Amino acid sequence: MIRIDQIWLAVDPVDMRSGIDRLLARVVEVFGASRPHHAYVFANRRGTRLKVLVCDGFGIWLAVRRLHQGAVHWPRPGETQVELSAEQARALVIGLPWQRLDEYESITLL
């Protein structure tokens, strides 16, 4: 499997027609550089689609997730980047309120 040490959210919505090259350019613009073993998560404006760009040190991987119902919980406007824990990333992908997971990885408020 691909090793991922850090997961980052690119908070501003992106056009889901964007491919690897455009998303990689967005990573460089927002984060300064693409780092090996880091994953960068993008969403569309409605929060119904996600793209994850993973740099493994040898190349770039791109994964897409489309929700058939509901939307992902996304950060408030104004933030440009957010780092996620592995547990928060799992919660984000299945549509749970990942912002409410504390350092002990438990949900404290619903």
Protein Blocks (a to p, Z undefined) as FASTA:
>chain_A
ZZdfbdcddfbacdfkbcfklmmmmmmmmnopacehiacddddfkopaccddddehjacc
ddddddfehcdddddehiabdcddfklmmmmmnopafklpcfkopafbZZ
